[in-house]
Amino acid sequence: MSNGKIRDFDEITSFLGDYGLFQILIMVLLSVSTMPAGYMGVIVVFVSDTPEHYCRSPNSSSRNGTEWEQENGFHYRGSWMGPGSCSRYKLNENWTEKAAGFNDTEQCLDGWVFSTDKYTATIVSEWDLVCDNAWKVPFSTSFFFVGALIGSFISGHLSDRFGRKPVFFFTMILQTVTALIQVTSVSWVMFTILNCLRGLGQISNFIASLVLGSEILSKSARVTYILLGHSLGFGFGYALLPLFAYFIRGWRMLLVAAALPGFLFIPTWCLIPESPRWLLQKGRVEEAELVIRKAAQWNRVPAPEVIFRAGDCLELMQNKDEEEQTYTYMDLMRTHNIRNITILGVFIWISVAMVYYGLSLNSSNLHGNIYLNCFISAAIDIVVYVATWLLIDRAPRPTLLFTTLMFCGIMLLVIKLVPEDMPIMVQVLALVGKIGVSAAYCFIYVFFTELMPTVVRNMGLGICATAGRIGAIICPYLLYMGLYSKILPYIIFGTASIMAAAVSMLLPDTRNSKLPDLLIQTKHIRRFSCCSKETLSTRPDATEGFKEVN
């Protein structure tokens, strides 16, 4: 080996530059591919929203009620039909007779009339998911995140075994086709099962595109891609959702409109290469060299005659005693360092995902126009992603994560001090708090991509994302609890955010660091040093506050 020096992947491929035509093409294609994931994750805000409703009269055969009900029902519901949306006065044969004198009530035996002011149909109005069946709405949403949990778990293993590229395209097709089949749902059960499959495809595709781009690009381009490319693509997709929903008021056609863009990415198979880092880790050196040489042709830069020399970076990418090393999820517990990173990551991702999706899905419960609230929530994400990109290299990674989560937690807990007759102030504090958790949500993808070594990176991110889906599964039920106590979800979200902020300070800083390749290159976590005066006088480094744990 020349000069006895072992070079790493970034050093070997440095001749490509950071922002050549090849890198820009990869960033654009993979970033645009995240737009469907952006709106598929929160489309439930409109598909499963509950329109205003009241008990249908016995004389009504239409789901929208009789002509009189359609014209007057929602204005006179309380005095004519009953005291609430889940019961009605016992009626005489002439049901239009004023029922003010009636004290006896009964259940809505003939179903409900749903307002069409905002929607022509949602799954709630189509399958009467109100009153005794209202629990089915958060359940179907949670089942989407159950699918995302399964996808997070299995996609990492599949991607590390079969490659980033095949998994990326397969999950894109899965997400698209499942949404189209879901349009044909004839029952709530069918819709819920397909919701699970759609969630599996959505998160698997999101993670695969993140890892694929991160491993192809250099460090400088990688951070730009994750924050300005990958995250912004997700944010713009989220922002498109209220626009689509405003013009498409039926849930079936809304799903069709959301699914069709996925087919546009299938032709990009011939443009997006496999990860050269993954190819090297699998010992497929010639294929890795071919990817780099094609990149050099795109960038119009000369490539060395031999890019990967025997014994060069291959000592880092392969096991010397085996032709190919196969890694499993158990390897995330093999060494002390990777085990600590994994455990801390699981807790942080559960908290961040629960708070992020909780505040995002809460758009329909906020005061004001649901379409405007959803767009403001998406716009906040977009602005936050740009701001995070500007700040990410100006502060240590743990400090930045701590600050954003602590800010979110404080804003949400302050809501408890707001009087009940000030819903606008609650809405403002909730949206301001979302600034912090949105920054944390996009930032943890950067942070944990840099913490996980190449050999288990996709599995490591998959485990963390799986943990995040557990938080997302919980959040619809926390929002449902808001029907009984409006402040309770905010207290839970705020507390979880502050706890995650405290834990994040244990993580090592990866700013200006190269991606680790092997498990032995995983960084140590940190601990707070509580030293005595004698120790402080004998240890000059003790005053630094945080020390690495070996």
Helices and strands as residue ranges (DSSP letters): G 2-4, H 9-12, G 14-16, H 21-33, H 35-40, H 44-47, E 53-55, H 67-80, E 87-89, E 105-107, E 112-114, H 123-127, G 131-133, H 136-162, H 164-182, H 188-216, H 219-224, I 225-230, H 231-247, H 251-259, G 260-270, H 276-281, H 285-299, H 314-317, G 329-333, H 336-361, G 362-365, H 370-391, H 397-414, G 415-417, H 423-451, G 454-456, H 457-481, H 488-504, G 519-521, E 526-528, H 533-538, G 542-544, E 546-548
